[in-house]
Amino acid sequence: MLARGMEIDQFAPRIAFFASVHIDFLEEIAKLRAMRRIWARLMKDTFGAKNPRNTWCRTAIQTSSLPLIAQQPLNNIVRAAIQTLAAVLGGSQSIHTTSYDEGYALPSEESHVLAIRTQQIIAYETGVCRTADPLGGSYVIEKLTDEIEERALALMEVIEKKEVFWNVSNLMD
């Protein structure tokens, strides 16, 4: 879009990301926080976004069905709730909570309603949504966020140093 003459502030508000949250509670929170930090820095320092809202990392999260198991499926309710809480504490704006039976079947109506109720209980009964970044300042969260951010930036640098880049004009020929 920049190569076509658009300013970053014209299209940045439409950019959003989709990610999955897994079961490692603290790591998932830190992953989303690192993602937000990197995005804000890229938008401001690399792309020159002037509107502060364009530095906000908009994310939609789906809790992972990978840790869900067919044996004792009701335990999957707890797994999905932990993942949902991690997404909230990591700063996601949109969350899809996986139903407890999705690990082995299409979700039943009952499990789907329970997944929605899980979100509602976390959002409206726990108080965690009243504060932005409620775990900010926690030693373990800050350390994990820093580590994940460093690893992600190192990987981005490796990718940027690759000699083969796609050129948009070549794709349109």
C-alpha positions in Angstrom: 0.0 0.0 0.0 2.9 2.4 0.8 4.5 1.5 -2.6 1.2 2.6 -4.2 1.3 6.0 -2.6 -1.0 5.5 0.4 -0.1 6.9 3.8 0.2 4.4 6.6 -2.5 6.2 8.6 -5.0 5.7 5.7 -5.0 1.9 6.0 -3.4 1.0 9.3 -6.8 1.0 11.2 -8.0 -1.8 9.0 -5.1 -4.1 9.8 -5.8 -6.9 12.3 -4.2 -10.2 13.2 -5.6 -13.6 14.0 -3.7 -15.9 16.4 -4.1 -18.9 18.6 -3.7 -19.1 22.3 -2.4 -22.3 23.8 -2.3 -23.7 27.3 1.0 -22.2 28.7 -0.8 -19.4 30.6 2.1 -17.0 31.3 3.8 -17.6 28.0 0.6 -16.9 26.0 0.1 -13.6 27.9 3.7 -12.6 27.2 3.4 -13.6 23.6 0.5 -11.3 23.0 2.1 -8.5 24.9 5.3 -8.8 22.8 3.2 -8.8 19.7 1.6 -5.5 20.7 5.0 -4.0 21.6 6.6 -5.0 18.3 3.6 -3.7 16.3 3.5 -0.4 18.0 7.2 0.2 17.4 7.0 -0.9 13.8 4.0 1.4 13.1 5.6 4.4 14.8 9.3 4.1 14.1 9.4 2.1 10.8 6.3 3.3 9.0 5.8 6.7 10.6 2.2 6.3 11.8 1.1 9.7 13.2 -2.2 8.7 14.7 -1.5 6.9 18.0 -4.5 4.6 17.4 -2.7 3.1 14.5 -0.1 1.7 16.8 -2.7 -0.5 18.5 -2.3 -4.1 17.7 -5.8 -5.4 16.9 -6.0 -9.2 17.5 -8.6 -11.8 17.2 -7.8 -15.0 19.2 -9.0 -18.5 19.0 -8.3 -20.8 21.9 -6.5 -23.9 20.8 -8.2 -27.2 20.5 -4.8 -29.0 20.5 -4.7 -29.6 24.3 -8.4 -30.8 24.3 -8.8 -34.6 24.8 -11.7 -37.0 24.3 -11.0 -38.7 27.7 -12.6 -36.8 30.5 -13.9 -34.1 28.1 -15.3 -31.9 30.9 -11.7 -31.1 31.9 -11.5 -29.3 28.5 -13.8 -26.6 30.0 -11.0 -25.6 32.4 -8.4 -25.7 29.6 -10.5 -23.4 27.4 -11.2 -21.1 30.3 -7.5 -20.8 31.1 -6.7 -20.0 27.4 -9.5 -17.5 27.3 -8.2 -15.7 30.4 -4.7 -15.7 28.9 -6.1 -14.0 25.8 -7.9 -11.4 27.9 -4.8 -10.7 30.0 -2.7 -10.6 26.9 -4.8 -7.7 25.5 -6.9 -9.4 22.8 -10.0 -7.5 21.6 -11.8 -10.5 20.1 -11.8 -14.1 21.4 -13.4 -17.3 20.2 -13.4 -19.8 23.0 -13.2 -23.4 21.8 -16.0 -25.7 23.0 -15.0 -28.6 25.2 -15.9 -31.2 22.7 -14.1 -29.6 19.7 -11.0 -31.7 20.3 -12.8 -34.8 19.0 -16.1 -33.7 17.4 -18.1 -30.8 16.1 -19.3 -28.8 19.0 -22.7 -29.5 20.4 -25.2 -26.7 21.1 -24.6 -27.2 24.9 -20.8 -27.0 24.6 -21.1 -23.9 22.3 -23.3 -22.1 24.8 -20.9 -23.0 27.6 -18.0 -21.6 25.7 -19.9 -18.3 25.3 -20.8 -18.3 29.0 -17.1 -18.9 29.8 -16.2 -15.7 28.0 -19.0 -13.8 29.7 -18.0 -14.9 33.1 -14.4 -13.9 32.5 -15.5 -10.6 31.0 -18.2 -9.6 33.4 -17.6 -11.4 36.7 -13.9 -11.5 37.2 -13.0 -7.8 36.8 -10.0 -8.5 34.6 -11.4 -6.3 31.8 -11.5 -3.2 34.0 -7.8 -2.5 33.6 -5.6 -2.5 30.5 -2.6 -4.8 30.9 -3.4 -5.9 34.6 -0.2 -8.0 34.8 2.1 -5.3 33.5 4.9 -4.8 35.9 4.9 -8.4 37.1 8.5 -9.6 37.0 7.7 -13.0 35.3 5.4 -11.4 32.7 7.8 -8.6 31.9 10.8 -11.0 31.6 8.8 -13.5 29.4 7.6 -10.6 27.2 11.1 -9.3 26.8 12.4 -12.7 25.9 9.7 -13.4 23.3 10.1 -10.0 21.8 13.8 -10.4 21.5 13.4 -13.8 19.8 10.7 -12.5 17.4 12.8 -9.4 16.5 15.9 -11.7 15.9 13.8 -13.9 13.6 12.4 -10.8 11.8 16.0 -9.6 11.2 16.9 -13.0 9.7 14.0 -12.8 7.3 14.8 -9.2 6.3 18.4 -10.2 5.5 17.3 -12.8 3.0 18.3 -11.9 -0.5 15.1 -13.0 -2.1 12.2 -10.6 -1.8 8.9 -10.6 -3.5 8.4 -7.5 -5.6 4.8 -6.4 -5.9 5.3 -5.2 -9.5 6.6 -8.6 -10.5 3.4 -10.2 -9.2 1.2 -8.0 -11.3 3.0 -8.7 -14.6 
